[in-house]
């Protein structure tokens, strides 16, 4: 089944095989029925062989089967010729079902293409909706285009994109992406991207073009089949004619062996199972919310020696949070929040969020450039800012420290840090257990970078780097590395590094055009543990590819030798060919299963 042309034929394959079997049985009483059975079972094989010969594509499996069975008819081995075709068609049917099942399961994973959009009370094609239009998304409908919620609140299921089964709650002001399903409520969404540029379109384009970037193993199989089939035909001719001439023995027995040799030699197990293994691996990754842009990246991803992380937005959340309050005054946080209430700075926002209560309007607030803020709260003079401004000495803390004084007396300090992601420690630990070195590149201060290193157990960190410094450091790592170097970043300002790495992995790819363009692998959520999952999927896929190549070649060589010496009949040869192909296909489908 090296050619997948059975889509429309599949509905009548079983009746055709059944009719051929009945005619085959009747052929033992009336021999012309063998020929009718043969044409019924193998007519399409002969037709394809003839058509391909006209096209100049002589040596394929149809040619081998046709040549072997016509040869059997020539020496009046009618039952063998017919049964070879019948068994071949049965094998083809089961192979086709297995491949189609795998393709269906993978396609179903990416069943995110929206059918319509609700615009002005009418269902229209998403392609006709323009930026700025307001669309409605009702319960159970797919969000057809990227946009921002302007009215309504709902839970949305993004599992087809991220692999995350827990629904996300969205409300007015939140960004939403196409491909997610509205589970409850009605949303009014202002469109921010046309359909061709929407997340769902970009993802589908990636999946559809993934097969164009072939791995070395796939290219090897393509070249192998090109030379292998003509070689076995030549060997079959040698088996048929040389031994009888040298040993002066009967021609028929050696001719039968040559025909058996041709049947065994069909390279379908390799030609189908290797690309299918990569296809299933890409499908298995998409189940986890990981988009791999081609099988060549699976191959590189399977043999890493170093994984380099960006810090902000990759190992950390990129969101400031109060991580420590040091004071004997229980109202320190309140005074700091009130003093910072007029500021929109991320540090001020983190303090106000930690306070968590409504802050009444404050009038007596003055911002001192480069120092902090001065305010009068509940009759007390509050200073919040740097150490000198608050009249104290700085403390050695990883993160930003806001010092607070009350009525001229230093009262304590608040530490604001970029919070480490929950599964970052697991990701680093799992990579180290796999024997992979973990490193981090950061533009942040050395003190902050070392703090993250100590928390996560990273092997090395490089801090205070500009974007060009990151590229230079990565090139140095690639030069000194024995395996592939993987870089994982948030995809927003890491495009040069993502492009330079052996494998660039963009985190949080939802809605990020830069990530999807620059990276080789896109992780649709922001979990660094998915880097581990991507590597495990790639390693498993490559193991399956190697197993199939070794198994198929090993069995073929063994049976070719046995067939050449006459130990296997043509019937046995078909069982060998079909059996090896089916086992290889079933093994390939393991690549689609979730990693535990």
HELIX and SHEET records of a PDB file:
HELIX    1   1 UNK A   10  UNK A   12  5                                   3    
HELIX    2   2 UNK A   13  UNK A   26  1                                  14    
HELIX    3   3 UNK A   32  UNK A   54  1                                  23    
HELIX    4   4 UNK A   61  UNK A   74  1                                  14    
HELIX    5   5 UNK A   78  UNK A  109  1                                  32    
HELIX    6   6 UNK A  126  UNK A  128  5                                   3    
HELIX    7   7 UNK A  159  UNK A  162  1                                   4    
HELIX    8   8 UNK A  195  UNK A  197  5                                   3    
HELIX    9   9 UNK A  199  UNK A  209  1                                  11    
HELIX   10  10 UNK A  210  UNK A  212  5                                   3    
HELIX   11  11 UNK A  216  UNK A  247  1                                  32    
HELIX   12  12 UNK A  251  UNK A  264  1                                  14    
HELIX   13  13 UNK A  268  UNK A  287  1                                  20    
HELIX   14  14 UNK A  295  UNK A  301  1                                   7    
HELIX   15  15 UNK A  311  UNK A  315  3                                   5    
HELIX   16  16 UNK A  332  UNK A  339  1                                   8    
HELIX   17  17 UNK A  346  UNK A  355  1                                  10    
HELIX   18  18 UNK A  387  UNK A  390  1                                   4    
HELIX   19  19 UNK A  424  UNK A  433  1                                  10    
HELIX   20  20 UNK A  446  UNK A  456  1                                  11    
HELIX   21  21 UNK A  467  UNK A  480  1                                  14    
HELIX   22  22 UNK A  495  UNK A  500  1                                   6    
HELIX   23  23 UNK A  513  UNK A  518  1                                   6    
HELIX   24  24 UNK A  529  UNK A  564  1                                  36    
HELIX   25  25 UNK A  570  UNK A  588  1                                  19    
HELIX   26  26 UNK A  589  UNK A  592  5                                   4    
SHEET    1   A 6 UNK A 122  UNK A 124  0                                        
SHEET    2   A 6 UNK A 117  UNK A 119 -1                                        
SHEET    3   A 6 UNK A 134  UNK A 137 -1                                        
SHEET    4   A 6 UNK A 187  UNK A 191 -1                                        
SHEET    5   A 6 UNK A 147  UNK A 151 -1                                        
SHEET    6   A 6 UNK A 175  UNK A 176 -1                                        
SHEET    1   B 3 UNK A 168  UNK A 170  0                                        
SHEET    2   B 3 UNK A 154  UNK A 157 -1                                        
SHEET    3   B 3 UNK A 181  UNK A 182 -1                                        
SHEET    1   C 7 UNK A 290  UNK A 292  0                                        
SHEET    2   C 7 UNK A 521  UNK A 523 -1                                        
SHEET    3   C 7 UNK A 503  UNK A 506  1                                        
SHEET    4   C 7 UNK A 484  UNK A 489  1                                        
SHEET    5   C 7 UNK A 304  UNK A 310  1                                        
SHEET    6   C 7 UNK A 437  UNK A 441  1                                        
SHEET    7   C 7 UNK A 460  UNK A 462  1                                        
SHEET    1   D 6 UNK A 316  UNK A 327  0                                        
SHEET    2   D 6 UNK A 409  UNK A 420 -1                                        
SHEET    3   D 6 UNK A 400  UNK A 406 -1                                        
SHEET    4   D 6 UNK A 380  UNK A 385 -1                                        
SHEET    5   D 6 UNK A 372  UNK A 377 -1                                        
SHEET    6   D 6 UNK A 365  UNK A 368 -1                                        
END                                                                             
